[in-house]
Amino acid sequence: MDNRIPALQYVLFAEAFQKFAALARQYHFYEEEVARMEAPIYKMSPYQRKDDVK
């Protein structure tokens, strides 16, 4: 399934998530959940080759 989003939207979304994740990790806020949320974000990257998307 190809669930990638347009590049600009992905960059804005990933940047916002990384800011959230950095703050959450700084205060040990649901560290396991933050790590679990991070994986699907990288799968949505429009910078992956189409053959790499599963």
Residue, then its C-alpha position, 0 to 999 in steps of 0.5 A: m500500500d502506498n501511503r506516502i504524502p506530498a513532500l512539503q506536507y511530510v517535511l512539516f509533519a515530520e518536523a513538528f513530530q520531531k519537536f514533540a518527540a524531543l520534548a517528550r523524551q526530555y521529560h520521559f513522557y511515554e517514551e515507549e509510545v513515542a518510539r512506537m509512533e515514530a516508525p509509521i512516520y518514516k514509512m510515510s516518507p515520500y523520499q522512499r523509492k516506490d519499491d521500498v514501500k510495503 
